[in-house]
Each structure stands twice: as structure tokens, then as C-alpha cells.
Amino acid sequence: MSWNHYGFRPYVSVAERRRKAAKEMAKLAKKGKTIQPVHIEGRTIAHTFWGKAWCDNLESYMDYENRLPRGRTYVRNGSVVHLDIRSGEIEATVSGSELYKVNISIAPAAKAKWKRLCNECSGAIGSLVELLRGRFSDHVMGIITRKETGLFPAPAEIELKCSCPDWATMCKHVAAVLYGVGARLDQSPELLFALRSVNHEELITQAAAATDLAGKSAAAGPELAESEIGAVFGIELDTQTATPAPARAAAKPAKARRKAKKPAPRKRRAKAKRKVSKLP
């Protein structure tokens, strides 16, 4: 792209950038690349508390604060046309004066920290139930997204690269991508575990080991014992209790039984028969 006589790139409207970006992304899609753009509805970037916590943590990095406002603008107007989050790595394409490639590397979480988090998350049976259902409870995500002691990376654990000519460590394109991660965590919180190169299924193992399922299933209700433990671990739980046999009707007194069964005297029957025969 040519530069003007003031040494700046000529202005390109957002609509024109989107048009060019869509054209380039379509070419990549035809070649088999899975394109994952970031779509923001309105001005709110993240809606869940863990997505917001990611953005709040990003804004706590004082070294980057002067680039963050432009990054918010870029992610809101759809400039992050591709965002792929993998184990310890973020790969993205951002539409600016041209398409820029962004690569962000994040160091694995320290083993001691991850072990402490697993131990802390295993403290409630409700957390185990949510994990077994494939969901992350507020209890778990509240611990995981806590500042400093959670899984969020510190600035020293992040390596930022962008193909743009900006000299800053965090340019507006990188900032837009990091905000895009917050939006993506809304739908897929497990991506945070992937970014820190830890296996979130270890939370289930740890919680199951620390929890007496047999002892606590009754407190959690029969629904837990059958649908959660039974279905997940592939066993059938017999929760039917023996039904008591219906009580027999109260026996009648012996005297009443004899009275009911006593036939009428023969003499009375014969007399009644004679009376009937005399009728005209």
C-alpha cells in the first residue's frame, strides 16, 4: 500500500476494510482454513463474569493501557476477522489498513499453581456435579479467574507479535485480539485452560477423589445419585425401596362371623312356603 506525502498511510474506511477482509478470508476458506471471526453485539465485549474478568485483568496491565482503547474499537467494529485459540497460543487476523497477522504465546501455568487451583475447586459437591454435566460452575470459574492466584497470565508470561509496523509491544491489533479472547470465553470457558496448557478434566478427577460420593449423594438428593453418578460412571443405582404389603382388612369378631353364616331355621322356611301356596 502506498503512503501519502506526510508519511502516513491513506485513510481506509471501516466498510472498505471489511469488504477487503471478507474477500481475503473467503480465499483462505476455499483453501480449507477454518475462519473464526469475532462478532460483538453492541458495545459490551463480554457478558459472562469470566469473560468480563479476562477483560478486566487485561486492563490491569499498566504497560498496555494506552493501546487498549483502540483495541476495544477494533474488536467492536468487527476488525478481528479470525481468532483461533489453541494450547498456549493465539493466532489471529485483524483488518486494519491491510490484513495483519497476530501471534500471541502464553506460557503454561506453573504446576504448583494448577495443583492448588484443583484442590480449591474440589471443595464443593456442586462443582463436581457441574463438571460432570460438562459445565463450569460459578464456584469453579470464580476461583479460576481470580486475579493473581487464578489462571490469567501475567504480562511476563505473554509474548506478543504483530505484522504491523507499529513499534509498540502491544499495538491496537494485538489489543483487539486480546479483547476478542474475552468475548470467545463467553461461549467456551474451557479455552482458558487450553491457553494455560492445563487439562480441565483434572478438576473432575480431583473433585471425585476428594468427595465421598456415596456419603454425599443422599444430601444432594436422589436425582444426583441416579442421573449424575449413575449415568456418568455407567452404573445402575437401585433406589427402589421395598413396598410394604397392604394391610389386611380388620378381622370381624368371631360372634359376628357366626351370626352372618347361621342359616334360617327349617321350620320357619317351611311355614313361609305354606303361606305362599295358600295365596289365590
C-alpha positions as CSV (number, residue, x, y, z in Angstrom):
1,M,0.0,0.0,0.0
2,S,1.3,3.5,-0.9
3,W,2.0,6.2,1.6
4,N,1.0,9.9,1.2
5,H,3.4,12.8,1.2
6,Y,3.0,13.3,5.0
7,G,4.5,9.8,5.6
8,F,1.1,8.2,6.7
9,R,-0.9,5.5,5.0
10,P,-4.1,6.9,3.3
11,Y,-7.3,6.5,5.3
12,V,-9.4,3.5,4.5
13,S,-13.0,3.4,5.8
14,V,-14.2,0.6,8.1
15,A,-16.6,-0.6,5.4
16,E,-13.9,-0.8,2.8
17,R,-11.6,-2.7,5.3
18,R,-14.4,-5.2,6.0
19,R,-15.0,-5.7,2.3
20,K,-11.3,-6.4,1.6
21,A,-11.0,-8.6,4.7
22,A,-14.1,-10.7,3.7
23,K,-12.6,-11.2,0.3
24,E,-9.3,-12.4,1.7
25,M,-10.9,-14.6,4.3
26,A,-13.1,-16.2,1.6
27,K,-10.0,-17.1,-0.3
28,L,-8.5,-18.8,2.7
29,A,-11.7,-20.7,3.4
30,K,-11.7,-22.1,-0.1
31,K,-8.2,-23.4,0.7
32,G,-9.6,-25.3,3.7
33,K,-8.8,-22.9,6.5
34,T,-11.5,-22.6,9.2
35,I,-12.3,-19.0,9.7
36,Q,-13.4,-17.9,13.1
37,P,-14.3,-14.2,13.2
38,V,-15.2,-12.4,16.4
39,H,-18.7,-10.8,16.4
40,I,-19.6,-8.3,19.1
41,E,-23.2,-7.2,19.5
42,G,-23.5,-3.6,20.8
43,R,-20.7,-2.1,22.9
44,T,-20.4,-4.9,25.5
45,I,-17.5,-7.1,24.6
46,A,-18.1,-9.9,27.2
47,H,-21.3,-10.8,29.0
48,T,-20.3,-13.7,31.4
49,F,-18.4,-12.9,34.6
50,W,-15.4,-14.9,33.4
51,G,-15.3,-13.2,30.0
52,K,-15.5,-9.8,31.8
53,A,-12.9,-11.0,34.3
54,W,-10.5,-11.6,31.4
55,C,-11.0,-8.1,30.0
56,D,-10.7,-6.6,33.5
57,N,-7.4,-8.4,34.0
58,L,-6.2,-7.2,30.6
59,E,-6.9,-3.6,31.6
60,S,-5.0,-4.0,34.8
61,Y,-1.7,-4.3,32.8
62,M,-0.5,-0.7,33.2
63,D,2.2,-1.2,30.5
64,Y,-0.6,-1.7,27.9
65,E,-3.3,0.8,28.9
66,N,-2.5,3.4,26.2
67,R,-3.3,0.9,23.4
68,L,-6.4,-0.7,24.9
69,P,-9.0,1.9,23.8
70,R,-8.1,1.5,20.1
71,G,-8.2,-2.3,20.6
72,R,-11.7,-2.1,22.0
73,T,-12.8,0.0,19.0
74,Y,-11.3,-2.6,16.6
75,V,-12.9,-5.6,18.2
76,R,-16.3,-3.9,18.4
77,N,-16.4,-2.9,14.7
78,G,-15.6,-6.5,13.6
79,S,-11.9,-6.0,12.7
80,V,-10.9,-9.3,14.3
81,V,-11.8,-11.4,11.3
82,H,-10.2,-14.6,12.5
83,L,-9.3,-15.8,16.0
84,D,-8.0,-19.3,16.8
85,I,-7.2,-20.3,20.4
86,R,-5.0,-23.3,20.9
87,S,-2.9,-24.7,23.7
88,G,-0.6,-21.9,24.8
89,E,-1.2,-19.9,21.6
90,I,-3.5,-17.4,19.9
91,E,-3.4,-16.9,16.2
92,A,-5.5,-14.1,14.7
93,T,-6.0,-11.9,11.6
94,V,-7.0,-8.3,12.1
95,S,-8.3,-5.9,9.4
96,G,-6.5,-2.5,9.5
97,S,-5.0,-0.5,6.7
98,E,-4.4,-4.1,5.5
99,L,-4.7,-7.5,7.0
100,Y,-2.3,-8.1,9.9
101,K,-1.2,-11.4,11.4
102,V,-1.2,-11.6,15.2
103,N,0.5,-14.3,17.2
104,I,0.4,-14.5,20.9
105,S,2.2,-17.1,23.0
106,I,1.2,-17.7,26.6
107,A,3.4,-19.7,29.0
108,P,2.0,-22.8,30.7
109,A,0.6,-22.4,34.2
110,A,3.0,-23.4,36.9
111,K,2.3,-26.9,38.1
112,A,2.2,-25.9,41.7
113,K,-0.4,-23.2,41.0
114,W,-2.6,-25.6,38.9
115,K,-2.5,-28.2,41.7
116,R,-3.6,-25.6,44.3
117,L,-6.4,-24.5,42.0
118,C,-7.6,-28.1,41.5
119,N,-7.6,-28.7,45.3
120,E,-9.6,-25.5,45.9
121,C,-12.1,-26.3,43.2
122,S,-12.8,-29.7,44.6
123,G,-14.3,-28.3,47.8
124,A,-17.9,-28.5,46.9
125,I,-20.1,-31.3,45.6
126,G,-22.0,-28.8,43.4
127,S,-18.8,-28.1,41.5
128,L,-18.4,-31.8,40.7
129,V,-21.9,-32.1,39.5
130,E,-21.5,-29.2,37.2
131,L,-18.2,-30.6,35.8
132,L,-19.8,-34.0,35.2
133,R,-22.5,-32.2,33.2
134,G,-19.8,-30.6,31.0
135,R,-20.3,-27.1,32.5
136,F,-18.2,-24.9,34.7
137,S,-20.0,-23.7,37.8
138,D,-19.6,-20.2,39.1
139,H,-17.8,-21.7,42.1
140,V,-15.1,-23.1,39.7
141,M,-14.8,-20.2,37.4
142,G,-14.7,-17.7,40.3
143,I,-11.5,-19.5,41.5
144,I,-10.0,-19.9,38.1
145,T,-10.5,-16.3,37.0
146,R,-9.3,-14.7,40.3
147,K,-6.6,-12.1,39.8
148,E,-3.1,-13.1,40.5
149,T,-4.0,-16.5,42.0
150,G,-6.1,-17.7,39.1
151,L,-5.2,-18.9,35.6
152,F,-4.9,-15.5,34.0
153,P,-1.4,-14.9,32.6
154,A,0.8,-12.1,33.9
155,P,2.4,-9.7,31.3
156,A,5.7,-11.6,31.8
157,E,4.0,-14.8,30.7
158,I,2.8,-13.3,27.4
159,E,4.7,-12.9,24.1
160,L,3.1,-10.6,21.6
161,K,3.8,-10.4,17.8
162,C,2.0,-8.5,15.1
163,S,3.0,-8.0,11.4
164,C,2.0,-4.3,11.5
165,P,4.8,-1.6,11.5
166,D,3.8,-0.3,15.0
167,W,6.8,-0.2,17.3
168,A,4.7,-0.7,20.5
169,T,4.8,-4.1,22.3
170,M,1.1,-4.1,22.3
171,C,-0.3,-2.5,19.2
172,K,-4.1,-1.9,18.7
173,H,-4.3,-5.1,16.6
174,V,-2.9,-7.2,19.5
175,A,-5.2,-5.4,21.9
176,A,-8.2,-6.1,19.7
177,V,-7.3,-9.8,19.7
178,L,-6.9,-10.0,23.5
179,Y,-10.3,-8.4,23.9
180,G,-11.6,-10.9,21.4
181,V,-10.4,-13.7,23.7
182,G,-12.7,-12.3,26.4
183,A,-15.6,-12.5,24.0
184,R,-14.7,-16.0,23.0
185,L,-14.5,-17.2,26.6
186,D,-18.2,-16.3,27.0
187,Q,-19.2,-19.3,24.8
188,S,-16.2,-21.5,25.5
189,P,-14.7,-21.0,29.0
190,E,-12.6,-24.2,28.6
191,L,-10.4,-22.2,26.2
192,L,-8.8,-20.5,29.2
193,F,-7.5,-23.9,30.3
194,A,-6.1,-24.6,26.8
195,L,-4.4,-21.2,26.8
196,R,-2.5,-22.1,30.1
197,S,-1.8,-25.7,28.8
198,V,-3.6,-27.5,31.6
199,N,-6.3,-30.2,31.3
200,H,-9.6,-29.1,32.8
201,E,-10.6,-32.8,33.2
202,E,-8.2,-33.0,36.1
203,L,-10.7,-30.9,38.0
204,I,-13.1,-33.7,37.8
205,T,-10.6,-36.3,38.9
206,Q,-9.5,-34.2,41.8
207,A,-13.1,-33.4,42.8
208,A,-14.1,-37.0,42.6
209,A,-11.1,-38.1,44.7
210,A,-11.8,-35.5,47.4
211,T,-15.5,-36.1,47.6
212,D,-17.2,-39.1,49.3
213,L,-19.9,-39.7,46.6
214,A,-21.7,-42.4,48.4
215,G,-21.9,-40.3,51.6
216,K,-22.9,-37.0,50.0
217,S,-25.2,-38.2,47.3
218,A,-28.0,-38.5,49.8
219,A,-27.5,-34.9,50.9
220,A,-27.5,-33.8,47.3
221,G,-30.8,-35.6,46.6
222,P,-31.8,-38.8,44.8
223,E,-31.5,-37.0,41.5
224,L,-27.8,-36.8,41.9
225,A,-27.3,-40.4,42.8
226,E,-29.3,-41.7,39.8
227,S,-28.9,-39.3,36.9
228,E,-25.4,-37.8,37.7
229,I,-23.4,-40.6,39.4
230,G,-25.2,-43.5,37.7
231,A,-25.2,-42.1,34.2
232,V,-21.7,-40.6,34.2
233,F,-20.0,-43.6,35.7
234,G,-22.0,-46.2,33.8
235,I,-23.7,-47.9,36.8
236,E,-27.3,-48.5,37.8
237,L,-28.3,-47.4,41.2
238,D,-31.2,-49.4,42.7
239,T,-33.0,-46.7,44.6
240,Q,-36.3,-48.6,44.9
241,T,-37.4,-49.3,48.4
242,A,-39.4,-52.4,49.4
243,T,-43.1,-51.6,49.2
244,P,-44.9,-52.9,52.3
245,A,-47.8,-55.4,51.6
246,P,-51.2,-53.8,52.0
247,A,-52.7,-54.4,55.4
248,R,-55.5,-56.9,55.6
249,A,-58.9,-55.7,56.5
250,A,-59.6,-55.9,60.2
251,A,-61.0,-59.3,61.1
252,K,-64.6,-59.4,62.2
253,P,-65.3,-60.6,65.7
254,A,-65.9,-64.3,65.9
255,K,-69.5,-63.8,67.2
256,A,-70.4,-61.6,64.2
257,R,-69.0,-64.2,61.7
258,R,-71.1,-66.9,63.2
259,K,-74.2,-64.8,63.1
260,A,-73.7,-63.9,59.5
261,K,-73.2,-67.5,58.4
262,K,-76.1,-69.0,60.5
263,P,-78.8,-70.4,58.2
264,A,-82.5,-69.7,58.8
265,P,-84.3,-72.5,60.9
266,R,-86.1,-75.2,58.8
267,K,-89.4,-74.7,60.5
268,R,-89.6,-71.0,59.5
269,R,-88.8,-71.8,55.9
270,A,-91.5,-74.5,55.7
271,K,-94.1,-72.1,57.3
272,A,-93.2,-69.4,54.8
273,K,-93.7,-71.9,52.0
274,R,-97.2,-72.9,53.1
275,K,-98.3,-69.3,53.3
276,V,-97.2,-68.7,49.7
277,S,-99.1,-71.8,48.5
278,K,-102.5,-70.6,50.0
279,L,-102.5,-67.3,48.1
280,P,-105.3,-67.1,45.4
